[in-house]
Amino acid sequence: MKSKYKFIMAATITGLNLVCPQVDAQGLKDVYKDFKFGNILNSTTVNNSNMKALVLTEFNSITPENELKPDATMVQSGSTNENIKVQLNAGAKAILQFCQDNNIALRGHCLVWHSQTPSWFFRENLTTTGAIVDSATMNRRMESYIKNIFSLITSSYPNLNLYAYDVVNEAFANDGGGLRPAGTASGQSPWTLIYGNDDFIVNAFTYARRYAPLGCKLFYNDYNEYISAKTNDMYNLAMKLKAANLIDGIGMQSHLDMGYPDANLYGQAVAKFASTGLEIQVTEIDITTSTGDFVAQGLKYRDIMTKILAYKNNVSAFVVWGIQDNQSWRSYGKPVLFDSNGNKKPAYNELYNLGSSTGTPEIQSTNSPRAWITGNQLNITGVSQGKPWFVYSATGILVSRGIAESAKSTITLNIPSGIYFFRAENHSLKIVN
Ligand code: G3I
């Protein structure tokens, strides 16, 4: 956090001389120092110079949106039960090269999934018309695939920071309560069909542990992770894999909507996952809105991030699933941080400002006229009329917020003694009682 508050600058707002720390950060990756702040690239966006420039400014983790999935990397021709051939397509190569060249960490996504996996992979003679194979055959194919894909990536990009990989994706039923239903139809799982239990998950992590390069953390990743039955499925699985030292973290996809879930339900899942002692990564966050109220959307992003910051010692990445709204898989709900023209939305500003307000700044300012403590009261004044102000606890929890009725009015809050962060009009201030 030390570089965040490099200078003290005298600022004049509404006629008062204020002492405010100036934030010299460039992007989201710079204001969130406790974990990586990421996004996705795909075969189109990786060739767009505006997107690449934006990624370089804002993000230090990239997940290929589709380019490392089984249907993009498995090669039918020449494959055998013992040797599943693999490839990196042009999009994957461009993304991995960009990350290696620019020292951007890469999240691999994903190895074992019911979706976007070729039908022939599960069938006799590796043909789409063959019968479904038995679990012993599937084990050999799965081990070979995992071994070969790690080998191809690490040999082709020896300096790539492959720091995390989704080993198993979405193995549980939509709303939890057990494994995804067995079958080959849409939404069903050939993995459940072949194994009948969670052995394929344990085996996938066993092989991944065997072949993943040093430093590559192994994740179980799923959506609807905040629905309690699913939270429990994921928790129980994680504890079982942890006991065998096979897993490093839990991926919360976090495909949210303004209507559901609320931040408190989400926070309960974060707390439960943190209690495993494993890493948590927010792997695919987006928040759809049906009303286009982007101010409210920004507040929801902030409330979700606040839940994450409460467990920031457990969290190792926060990844948004899409750079601009029009590039999102849920573009109808305009769910991400930049609009279709590349402009920052309120969601971006909320996250940036929250990130700027948390952590431990090098400079402590206790005598600002804008916010000061008397006894157990926090007093605020000098915020321009109509402008919002925020007070956060030292752990980033929002304590209070409001809108200044007039620049001269003093707002007084009752608070316990402690360390607080005050934010208004792009100024952040640490207040120590
Ligand atoms: O590549 C073909 C192209 O050749 C064809 O012309 C075009 C016509 O539809 O389709 C293209 O494939 C699409 C692919 O994205 C690449 O753009 C697929 O139809 C489309 O279904 C696929 O969607 C992806 C989706 O996963 C599939 O499950 C989304 O981009 C991707 O964002 C989404 O990501 C998943 C995560 O992996 C796991 N969690 C959920 C998340 C959202 O579904």
Residues whose N, C-alpha, C, O or C-beta is under 5 A from the ligand:
A	BS01	G3I	E65 N66 W329
